[in-house]
Amino acid sequence: GLMLLANAYELNAEDDKAEDVYLNLTTEVSPFRSEAYTALIRMYQAQGRRPEAAEMMRVAYQNTDKESFRLEREDYIPEMPQTDLNAGRYEISKLHSFLHSASYF
């Protein structure tokens, strides 16, 4: 029913309507089923909406307990950069003397 309607909207390039139906499926109709989440994630990725796709992967994992959503999100989100506390700016004390052929002092 509703999945077919959302698919038809997608095929007809009516992504906003398809998204509304998919979101309704994930929040009201059957939040425990994975098909609408998968479709939304795919649609968000195709549109370059990476943050929404990552969030939907998180919600999908919470609601369906499907490990594949957690793993997909883990692979999808870049790892946090690691810092090295030993790296950074170093200060070294050095005494320099300059000689000039003309004396000003």
KOLSEZA-268006 format. One record per residue (C-alpha): residue number from 0; residue in three letters; x, y, z. Coordinates in nm, 2 decimals, padded with zeros to 4 digits. Layout:
BEGIN
+-----+--------+--------+--------+--------+
! num ! residu !     px !     py !     pz !
+-----+--------+--------+--------+--------+
! NUM !    ala !      X !      Y !      Z !
...
+-----+--------+--------+--------+--------+
//
This chain:
BEGIN
+-----+--------+--------+--------+--------+
! num ! residu !     px !     py !     pz !
+-----+--------+--------+--------+--------+
!   0 !    gly !  00.00 !  00.00 !  00.00 !
!   1 !    leu !  00.19 !  00.30 !  00.13 !
!   2 !    met !  00.53 !  00.17 !  00.03 !
!   3 !    leu !  00.41 !  00.13 ! -00.33 !
!   4 !    leu !  00.26 !  00.49 ! -00.32 !
!   5 !    ala !  00.59 !  00.63 ! -00.19 !
!   6 !    asn !  00.78 !  00.43 ! -00.46 !
!   7 !    ala !  00.55 !  00.57 ! -00.73 !
!   8 !    tyr !  00.61 !  00.93 ! -00.60 !
!   9 !    glu !  00.98 !  00.87 ! -00.62 !
!  10 !    leu !  00.96 !  00.73 ! -00.97 !
!  11 !    asn !  00.76 !  01.04 ! -01.07 !
!  12 !    ala !  01.03 !  01.27 ! -00.92 !
!  13 !    glu !  00.80 !  01.38 ! -00.64 !
!  14 !    asp !  01.06 !  01.33 ! -00.37 !
!  15 !    asp !  00.89 !  01.56 ! -00.12 !
!  16 !    lys !  00.57 !  01.35 ! -00.13 !
!  17 !    ala !  00.77 !  01.02 ! -00.12 !
!  18 !    glu !  00.96 !  01.15 !  00.18 !
!  19 !    asp !  00.64 !  01.24 !  00.36 !
!  20 !    val !  00.50 !  00.89 !  00.31 !
!  21 !    tyr !  00.82 !  00.72 !  00.41 !
!  22 !    leu !  00.84 !  00.94 !  00.73 !
!  23 !    asn !  00.48 !  00.85 !  00.81 !
!  24 !    leu !  00.56 !  00.48 !  00.77 !
!  25 !    thr !  00.86 !  00.51 !  01.01 !
!  26 !    thr !  00.69 !  00.72 !  01.27 !
!  27 !    glu !  00.32 !  00.62 !  01.27 !
!  28 !    val !  00.24 !  00.31 !  01.07 !
!  29 !    ser !  00.52 !  00.06 !  01.13 !
!  30 !    pro !  00.83 !  00.20 !  01.29 !
!  31 !    phe !  00.96 ! -00.15 !  01.36 !
!  32 !    arg !  00.98 ! -00.24 !  00.99 !
!  33 !    ser !  01.30 ! -00.16 !  00.79 !
!  34 !    glu !  01.18 ! -00.10 !  00.44 !
!  35 !    ala !  01.08 !  00.27 !  00.47 !
!  36 !    tyr !  01.40 !  00.35 !  00.66 !
!  37 !    thr !  01.60 !  00.19 !  00.38 !
!  38 !    ala !  01.42 !  00.38 !  00.12 !
!  39 !    leu !  01.46 !  00.71 !  00.31 !
!  40 !    ile !  01.83 !  00.65 !  00.36 !
!  41 !    arg !  01.88 !  00.57 !  00.00 !
!  42 !    met !  01.68 !  00.88 ! -00.11 !
!  43 !    tyr !  01.88 !  01.11 !  00.13 !
!  44 !    gln !  02.21 !  00.97 !  00.00 !
!  45 !    ala !  02.10 !  01.03 ! -00.36 !
!  46 !    gln !  02.01 !  01.39 ! -00.27 !
!  47 !    gly !  02.35 !  01.45 ! -00.09 !
!  48 !    arg !  02.17 !  01.49 !  00.24 !
!  49 !    arg !  02.44 !  01.31 !  00.44 !
!  50 !    pro !  02.34 !  01.43 !  00.79 !
!  51 !    glu !  01.98 !  01.33 !  00.74 !
!  52 !    ala !  02.09 !  00.99 !  00.61 !
!  53 !    ala !  02.31 !  00.93 !  00.91 !
!  54 !    glu !  02.04 !  01.03 !  01.15 !
!  55 !    met !  01.79 !  00.80 !  00.98 !
!  56 !    met !  02.04 !  00.51 !  01.01 !
!  57 !    arg !  02.05 !  00.59 !  01.39 !
!  58 !    val !  01.67 !  00.60 !  01.42 !
!  59 !    ala !  01.63 !  00.29 !  01.21 !
!  60 !    tyr !  01.87 !  00.10 !  01.43 !
!  61 !    gln !  01.70 !  00.21 !  01.75 !
!  62 !    asn !  01.35 !  00.12 !  01.62 !
!  63 !    thr !  01.43 ! -00.20 !  01.44 !
!  64 !    asp !  01.73 ! -00.35 !  01.63 !
!  65 !    lys !  01.88 ! -00.44 !  01.29 !
!  66 !    glu !  02.25 ! -00.44 !  01.33 !
!  67 !    ser !  02.30 ! -00.35 !  00.96 !
!  68 !    phe !  02.18 !  00.00 !  01.02 !
!  69 !    arg !  02.43 !  00.05 !  01.30 !
!  70 !    leu !  02.71 ! -00.09 !  01.09 !
!  71 !    glu !  02.61 !  00.12 !  00.79 !
!  72 !    arg !  02.61 !  00.44 !  01.00 !
!  73 !    glu !  02.95 !  00.34 !  01.16 !
!  74 !    asp !  03.10 !  00.31 !  00.81 !
!  75 !    tyr !  02.92 !  00.62 !  00.68 !
!  76 !    ile !  03.03 !  00.87 !  00.94 !
!  77 !    pro !  03.40 !  00.96 !  00.93 !
!  78 !    glu !  03.60 !  00.89 !  01.24 !
!  79 !    met !  03.68 !  01.17 !  01.47 !
!  80 !    pro !  04.03 !  01.30 !  01.41 !
!  81 !    gln !  04.28 !  01.19 !  01.67 !
!  82 !    thr !  04.50 !  01.44 !  01.84 !
!  83 !    asp !  04.85 !  01.39 !  01.97 !
!  84 !    leu !  04.91 !  01.57 !  02.29 !
!  85 !    asn !  05.29 !  01.57 !  02.23 !
!  86 !    ala !  05.25 !  01.75 !  01.90 !
!  87 !    gly !  05.22 !  02.12 !  01.86 !
!  88 !    arg !  05.43 !  02.42 !  01.89 !
!  89 !    tyr !  05.77 !  02.39 !  02.07 !
!  90 !    glu !  05.96 !  02.68 !  02.21 !
!  91 !    ile !  06.34 !  02.67 !  02.23 !
!  92 !    ser !  06.54 !  02.93 !  02.40 !
!  93 !    lys !  06.84 !  03.05 !  02.20 !
!  94 !    leu !  07.06 !  03.35 !  02.23 !
!  95 !    his !  07.15 !  03.52 !  01.91 !
!  96 !    ser !  07.41 !  03.80 !  01.87 !
!  97 !    phe !  07.43 !  04.01 !  01.56 !
!  98 !    leu !  07.74 !  04.19 !  01.45 !
!  99 !    his !  07.74 !  04.49 !  01.22 !
! 100 !    ser !  08.04 !  04.66 !  01.07 !
! 101 !    ala !  07.91 !  05.01 !  01.17 !
! 102 !    ser !  07.88 !  05.06 !  01.54 !
! 103 !    tyr !  07.58 !  05.26 !  01.66 !
! 104 !    phe !  07.65 !  05.23 !  02.03 !
+-----+--------+--------+--------+--------+
//
